[in-house]
């Protein structure tokens, strides 16, 4: 998510219980008794500042990214070391691209409010087909058996990777309260990691119960401290399982970071 922040500020304020629309950090969800971990930068890589990041994944040494905004959305394969775009495929200019996930030889992507997703050939980025879904599309990940989809609500949907039909869902809660604005997703060590839109936090979610087990606080990253603007929020999580490397970036950020986790620390 999403288009320029001003369009959605009021709805987001109501959902998050805020009094004013300001920098994303002010919208951080209350941590309560849930542990909060910080991050350390292990490596920094170039990232296209023109990329309005909606989806991110690491696969076979490269980064795959989907970007948003009408007329600017695409699917791309990127060389991690220097951020060079090796391949790209534009999405129809009237569509707002959203999350992406790999499944077999395919990539599967969503669009925001059009209720249509696509299958792409991972090697050529050629579109192979499309599918429909109800509601909004925000992000995708997978656990090796099923796809997991976010739609901006507190619910995670589970999809059959062959038919792309919904097979179930779970409600995400923190300290018993629903967590809205679940954005970019990544499956990491039997947990779903989810960026929370308008915040600098990542939720660590138990996929069986939907319970938030912990928060990852990205506020120490340079782009967050610089304050690049209300739309330049953290969004994009990728994981290299073979080398146990966790990567994060954000919309229009100049860097993609490999991070390590610290803490947990006492919640503010």
Buried (B, 14 or more C-beta within 10 A) or exposed (E): BBBEBEEBBEEBBEBBEBEEBEEBBEBBBEBEEBBBBBBEBEEBBBBBBEBBBBBBBBBEEBBBBBBBBBEBBBBBBBBBEEBEBEBEBBBBEEBBBBBBBBBEEBBBBBBBBBBBBBBBEBEEBEBBEEBEBEEBBBBBBBEEEBBBBBBBBBBBBBBEBEEBEBEEBBEBBBEEEEBBBBBBBBBBEEBBBBBBBBBBBBBBBBBEEBBBEBBBBBBBBEBBEEEBEBBBBBBBBBBBEEEEBBBBBBBBBBBBBBBEBEBBEEEE
